[in-house]
């Protein structure tokens, strides 16, 4: 099972010609590990999931697998999603034979499956990966909204350990009435409205801003969870970080800051970064 309450959704490094920079990505994850971060999400968030083709995703999986320190000491979650189920199945099979800790299972963009089709898709991918699975519902990006009924049904699968909900945060209160599992968790996707989300019942964080200041964001979230007082100075510092990330395109902002700090994260894949 996935034990960490906080993970950082890391950007993917690219060269100037937009080709995949595996080593740059691995080096950045190693940096977070040395900072004391215990969990990362790779190829799952920051909007880059669907710019990677199947070959590139499997290359990332294989490169992570040979990083013994990371694989043995970090909780590494890998994003699995594709507009074609067949490709998601191939990626899930590749992950099943590794020490990757779990998957974030996203839904196909644009094609708008029915709830029934999405349930079959989900169960199939889980069976192929045989890994602890976080469901990822992001209707703004995909056009598809996994229903409360569907999530409740999927929660009966032991390998389904939680939901990353980027749609209606009020859905969490409904789900808590339907799902009677203490080990089913609710992941906030990024830091927008984070305090309100914690009050709604979100108990884990898939962090974007943690790329800028990993320990500060982690400590801030942990204080929210236990309702510890946050000083005015802490709030001011956190707000500066949030503004760095969210004014404009978050992934563009992240890569700009990380590149300035000496990490070889490179460019974004156009049209992202055109301005």
N, C-alpha and C positions, 0 to 999 in steps of 0.2 A: 504493500500500500504506500501511497504518497504521504509522508509525514510532515513536510515543511509547510508552514503557513504562509511563507513569502517566497516567491521566485521572481527573477528578473527576466523579462522577455527581451532577449538580446537581438540587436540588429545583425544582419548578415553582411559580411564584408564583400565588396566588389572592387575590381580593378577599374581603371579609367575607361576601358572599353566595355564595361558592364559585365564582364565575365566573372565567375565566382572566384573569390579569394578565400579558399578553405583555411589556409594557414593564418590569415588575418583574423578570421572568425574564431579559430581555436585559441590563438594568442590572447584575444580579448576575454574569452571565457576563463582562461587560466589566470588572468589578472583578477577577475572577480573572485575566483576561488582563493587566491592569495589574500584578498581583502577580507575573507571570512564569509563570503556568500556561499550558501549551502545548496542552492537550487537555481537552475536556469531553464528557460524555455527557448528551444532552438527551432527555427523555421516554423514559428507559430503565430507571431504577432508582429506588430509594427508595420503591417500592411504588405510584407514582402512574400508571404506564403505562396501566393499564386503567380508570382513572377519567376519562381524556381520551377524548372522542369523536373521530371522524375529522376533523370540521370543525376542532376545536381543534388537533389535531396538524398539520394542513396550514397553519393560521394561524401556528403556531410556525415551521414550515419557511419560509414566505414571509417572516416577520419576520426570521429569521436571514439569509436570502439578501441582504437589503439592507444588512446590517451589514458593510461592505467590510473594515474592519480585522480583524474576527473571522474572516471567511471566508477572507481572504488570509493570515492569520498564525497561525491556530489550527487544530488538528485537531479538527473538530467531528463527533462521532458521534451519530447519531439512532436512537432506539429504534423498532423496527418490530415490532409484534405486535398481534394482534386475535383475539377468539374466532371471528371470521369471516374466512376467507381473502380473500374479495372486498375487504374493507376494507383489509387489509394490502397487497393488490396496489395499490389506489388510492394509498395512502401511499407505497409504494415507487416508483410511477411519478412522483409529485410530487417525490420526492427525486432521482430520476435526472437531472432537468434543472437541478440546483443544484450549487454547489461544496461541498456537505456531503461530508466526507472518507470516511465509511463508515457502516455501519449495525450495530446490535446486533439480531440477529434472535431474538426470543423465540417461545415456543410457546403455543398457545391454552390458556387455563386451563379446567379442569372437563370439557371434552368428551372428553379422553383419546383422541387419535388413535392408531392403530397406528403401528409404526415405519415401515411402508411409506407410510402416509398422510402422516406427518411428513416423510419424504424428498421426496415430491412437493411438499408445501407449501414446504419450504425452497428447493428448486431453482427453483420458480416465482417466489418473492419475489426471489431473487437475480437471476434473469433480468430481472425488471421494474426493479429498482433499478440494476443494473449498477454496484454499488459494492462496495469491499472489505467483507467481512462477518465479524463475530464471532458465532458461534453462542452462544446463551444457554440453558444447561440449568439450570433451577431447579425440580426436582420438588416441593420443599416448597410452593411457591406455586402451581404449575400442576397438580400431580398427574401430570404426564407426565415420564418420564425417558428422554432420548435415549441410546440404547445405544452402547457402545464400537464395535460393528460399524457403526452408522449414522454416527457421528462420523468414523470412519476412511474410510467411503465418501465423505462430503461433503468431507473434506480433500483429495480428488483434484481438486476444483474450484479453479482458480487464485484466484478471488475470495474464497474462504474462507480467512481469515488467522489464525483462532484460535477458541478456545473460552473462554467465561466459564462456569466450572463452579461451581454453588452447591450441588451434591449431594455425592456421595461423592468426597472429595478423593483417595482411593486410586486412583480411575479414571485419574488422570494417568499413573501409572507404566505402566499397561496400554496407554494410548494412545501413549506414547513408544516402545513396542515395535512398534506397528502403523503409526505415521505417520513416514515418513522425509523430513520437510521441515524444513530449518533455519528457514524463515520462517513456520512455524506456531507460534502462541504461546498460552500458557495464562494466562488472566486470573483472578485471585482476585477474588471479589465481596465487597468490604468487607474490614475488617481483622481480623475474628475468626479466631484461630488462624493469623495471617499468617506468623509465623516457621516454623511447621510446614509450611504450604503451600509456602513457598519451598523447603524441604528436599524436598518431594514433587515439585517440578519446575515450580511456577507461576513464571512469569517476567515477568508484567505485573500491574498492579493497577487495578481499577475501584474507586476510593476513595469511601467515604462520609465517613469522619472528616476527609478533606481539606477538606471544607466548613468545618470549625471552624478548622483551622490548616493551610492548604494547603502551604506551603513546608516546615514541620516534618515533616508526614507524607510528603511526597515525598522528602525527604532521608533519613528513616528507612527507607523502602522501598529506596531506592538503596543504602544501606549493607547491607541484608539481601542484596541481589542479589550484591554483590561480597564478602560475608562480612567486612565491615569491623567492627571492634569498636564496640559501642554502649555508652556510659558508663552508669553507674547513674543519673546525673541525667537523661540523655536518656530512659532507660526510664521513669523516674518521671514525666517530663513527658508522654510518650506515653500512659502508663496513665491519667493524668488526662483526656486528650482522649478516649480510648476509653470511659471511664466516662460522660463527658458524653453521648456518642452512644448507648451501648448499654443504659443503665439505663432500661428501658421501651421506648417506640416510637421508633426512630431518627429517623423523619421528623418526628415531633412535637418531639423534642429539637433537631434541626437548625433547624427554623423558629423555635423559641423563641430560640435563641442568635443566629441571623441577624437576626431582628426587633429584638432588644435592641441589636444592633450597627448598626442604622440601615438595614438592607436591607428592602425592602417585599415580603417573601415571603408575608405574610398567614397565612391559616388553612390547615388541612388539610381535605380533604373527608370529612365524616362517613360512616361511624362512626369513622374515625381522628380522634383528638382529642376524643372525647366526654368523656373523663375529665379 
